[in-house]
Amino acid sequence: MQTLITALILLFAAAYLAWRWMPKSLRASLGGWISRKAPALSPYFSAPAGGCSSGCSSCGSSNADNTACSSDSMPKTNSKGRPVILLKQEQ
């Protein structure tokens, strides 16, 4: 019985890890397939709404001038175009 419980825990852990590391496009198509097969699970697999962190074109705000996506909320990049993660607030 303990072996079965341990195997189930490892199976769920491996499935979660695969889901987290899966490319976003594959995760979206697999989530859509799961939602069609099991409609009760659809809230867990629906795509999150795009926010300002994904760019103002996907912000979803109703403002025509995109004032919801200010330059302060956009991620900063270095000279190579990579995102910069700040450990302390700038003053």
C-alpha positions, 0 to 999 in steps of 0.5 A: 500500500505504501508503494502505491501511495509513493508511486502516485505521489511521484506520478503527480509530481512528475506530471506537475513538473512536466506541465510547468516546463511545457511550452506555453503553446503546447500547454494551451492546446493540452489545456483546451483538450482537457477542458473539452473532455472534462468540462468540470476541470475547465476553470483550472486549465483556462488561459490567464488574461494577459497583463502588462507584463506580456506587452501592451498589445495583450493588456486587454484594457479598454483604453485606446491609448493604453494608459494602463500599460505605463513604461513603469510597469513594463519589464526593463531590459539590458543591452542584449534585450534580456529582462532585468530582475531588480532585487531592490526598489529603485529610488 
